[in-house]
């Protein structure tokens, strides 16, 4: 196989793999409307998002006893999961 053929195959492979990647970064997040949400909900959403990104964060007491924090945590986790 000639060197030119090898270079063409290498470049073609690179273009193929680049076409299959997400050019907008590793995550695509949906916009979360946190306006008029309680501080507990916002904290839960931030913690849930961190968890979805691989940094487990959860205030277990608030998660079990504060419905705003719980709902925010789940919303943040769903919003930030890598699809």
Secondary structure, 3 states (H helix, E strand, C coil): CCHHHHHHHHHHHHHHHHHCCCCCCCCCCCCCCCCCCCHHHHHHHHHHHHHHCCCCCCCHHHHHHCHHHHHHHHHHHHHHCCC
